[in-house]
Amino acid sequence: MLVRRASPLRRREAIEGFLYISPWLIGFFVLNLGPMLYSFYLSLTRYSIVREPVYIGFENYANVFTRDRLFWVALERTAYYAAVTVVLGLAGSLLLALLLDQKLFGTSALRTFFFLPSLTPIVASVILWGWIFHPDIGVLNYLLRQVGIAGPGWLTSPETAMPALFIIALWGSIGGGRMVIFIAGLLGIPQELYEAAHIDGAGLWQRFRHVTIPLLTPTIFFNMVLGVIAAFSVFAIAYVGTKGGPINATYFYVLHIYNKGFADSEMGYAAALAWVFFAIIMVFTGVQFWLQRHWVHYEGSAK
């Protein structure tokens, strides 16, 4: 069996290719993979920053599931937040994209108007909405009082803190990149299909259901995967707005990792929580990729 040796030109091209990507490779191994592996080592230790790590095996992981009551609280709050914001966010962004795809007068200005909230830093958004939601001097409760309604405590009440965070999150995300991706997906649908459906007698709803949605499923799936990951990673909105309160009503998972690592100085345990979080995200993402075979329709794919 003869093995053909690469020509000097091909070897030089291969070396040049590796040189071009070497900054990214170095950054990945030094700034990403290296810290990840070290954090896994720390998850197997008792480490409080000021002392040397002490190897304790998988004790931290056992404590996560058996002794940490706040772990289950944080996981439940995060799952609830993700379910609501992903569903409403996808529906709202798709609705806006459909509205802005009508080629009406002033569409460009409306796109800019809806996109602007997503450019606002999350900390500034939370502070702004904190003023709006203030139970005494907030503009929202002031307007409610004008019509005879006693406004709730919003961010200071366990019953309304989570819905208030929903409003803040959706205000800053519905008209952002997710909407832009939906608009791009809508522009990629051939107009001939709509015309053919119209000739066959399909109404507006039938065209939306049988043409728009099936051809938009890859875009919906893409936005859903990114949306679930982002929703589970929520941190700043709760840290700035509520600190996880009141009474742990908005105590999210990443906030729990932060508190364990930096407030309680339990870096080893926080690393274990982070790896459990990584596993949860991988499971959710894997399930979504498995289920997408049954409802996502790719162009040219045989069903």
MOTA-V738108 format. One record per pair of residues at least 12 apart in sequence whose C-alpha atoms are under 6 Angstrom apart, sorted by the first residue. I is the first residue (numbers start at 1). J is the second residue. If there is no record, write none. Layout:
# MOTA-V738108
i = {I;I}
j = {J;J}
This chain:
# MOTA-V738108
i = {39;42;43;43;43;43;44;44;44;45;46;47;47;48;48;48;60;61;74;74;74;75;77;78;78;82;82;86;89;92;93;93;97;97;97;114;115;115;117;118;118;118;126;133;135;158;158;162;217;218;235;235;257}
j = {271;268;268;269;271;272;56;57;58;268;268;267;268;265;266;267;269;272;251;252;253;253;252;232;252;231;232;227;174;174;174;179;179;182;183;175;175;176;172;172;173;176;241;154;153;246;249;250;296;296;254;255;270}
